[in-house]
Amino acid sequence: MNEVLNDTLAASQPDLLGATLKTFATLCVVLGLLILILYLMKRFFYLRNSLGDEKLIKMIASFHLAPKARVVLIEVMGEKLVVGVSQDSIRLLTKIESVPEQAGDTVDMGGCIHEP
């Protein structure tokens, strides 16, 4: 009688190692699918937003003036713009018509001197 009781108790207890392995395998499958979906989204959706390798807006340089204020030099469709960026607004400061191609030249941009 005692043997029958021991067999019944052993059969009713869950296999903890098997349950742990099943849980871990399921977690790996879910994480693998998530990573695959994110990779495919990045590969197919983000590439459609740009026109080939050429971006429409490029940030050339940035200079921080204060913790939440900076001056940014950007190029939009071949035109160079100097923009002031603060916490509340973005303002066009000036347009740069042409930049000398020789290294070491200084460029006068409306009272501001920029040395490359």
N, C-alpha and C positions, 0 to 999 in steps of 0.2 A: 504494500500500500504506500509505503514511504517513497518507493521508486517512481510510482505513478504520479505522486504529488510533485516530485522534483522534476520529472519530465514535463509536466503541465506548466510549472513555473518557468522553466527554461524556454519553453515554446512561446510563452506570453510576453517575455521581456524583449524589447526591441534591440536590434543589432545596431549599436551606436557607431561603430566603425563604418558600417555600410551606409548609414544615414548621413554621416559626416562626408563621406566620399561623394555621395549623390548630390548633396548640397553644394559642395565645392565645385563639382563638375558643372552643375547648372549655373552657378555664378560665373564660371569661366566662359561658358557658352554665351550668356547674356552680355558680359563685358566685351567679348569678341565681336558679337553682332553690333553692339553700340559703337565700337571703334571702327568697324567696317562701314557702318552707315555714315558716321562723321567724316571718314575719309572720302567716301563717294560724294557726299554733299560738297565738301571743299573742292574736290576735283572737278565736278561738273557744273555746280552753280556759281562759284566764285570766278571761274575762268570766263564765263559768258559776260560778266559785267565790264571787263576791260576790252579794249579794241586791240587785239594782238598783244605784243609786248610793250607797246607805247601807252603810257597812262596819260589821261587828259590833264590831270593836276599833279604836279610834282613839288614837294617841299625841298627847296635847295638848302636853306639855312634857317636857323632859329636862334634868337638871342633873348634870354630872360631878363626883364627889367625889374620885376618884383615877383613875389610868390605866385600871383595869379595874373600877371601881365607880361606880354612878350611881343617882340617884333619878328615877323616871319617873312622870309623871301620865298615866294612861290612862283612857279611857271605854269600858266594856264594856256594851253594850246599855242605854245611858242612865245607867249607874251609874259614878261617878268613883272611881277607886282610885289610891292612892299606893303604888308598888311599888319596893322596893330590888333592884337588879340588880348582882350581882357575877360574878366569873369562875366561881364554883362553884354559885351558887344564885340563885333569884328568890324574894323574900319580900314578902308583903303587909304594908305598914306601917300604913295606915289607909284608911278609906273616908271620902269627903267627902259629907256628906248634902245640903247646899245651899250655894250660893255667892251672896253678895249681888250684885245686878245693878247697883248704882251704882258708877261708876268712882271710884277714890280711896279706897274703903273698904279696911280691913285685915281679914284673916280670921285668926282664931286657930285653928290646927289642932293641938291637943294640944301646946302649948308652942312650936310653930314659927309664926313670923309671916310671912305672905305678903302682899306689897304688889303689886297688879297694875300 
